Amino acid sequence: MTIQQYNKNLTFSNTYKHTNCQVTQGGKLVAEVANSHYCFCVCEQPIPKAGKIQFTFQILTGSDFFVGIGFKDIMQQKNYYDCNNSGTYLIKENGPTQSHDNKDIHDKQLSLDKYIKWSKQNNPQKTFAKQWIDTSQQLYPCVGLGRKAQIKILN
């Protein structure tokens, strides 16, 4: 699976999401519709176990959100709500990271070059990364939205 095919086929799930998340535009857009706090939505397509992949989320509105990857089963157990504390590897809109298995890096701004890189399009020199990712279970791209945020998947 090439990077281009993965990006092109990536869609948000209408099933694996909090009830306050509305998925539209053929699965390419998710919006938090209840003005609540950290409602999560998982993408339909799992991350391939081998190779490098890339996907891009565009923030359309809002200033309270997370983007990253997560374990669908753990997020489902939490009803896709407040999943930033377990089951996910995330970066918050203003830079702090969250880790499923390394609580020492919660709410810290990290600038490492390890396994996952996060970069802002308006500041690509500023890169954030996670030190370690548990790949024993299938991982999925995901977003956490708060206060009417809208996020789109770019091809």
Secondary structure, DSSP 8 states (H G I E B T S, - for coil): --HHHHHHH--EEEEEE-TTEEEEGGGTEEEE-SS-S-EEEEESS---SSS----EEEEEE-S-EEEEEEEHHHHHHTTTBSGGGSSEEEEETTS-EEESS-GGGTTB-----SSEEEEETTEEEEEEEES----SS-EEEEEEE-TT-EEEEE-
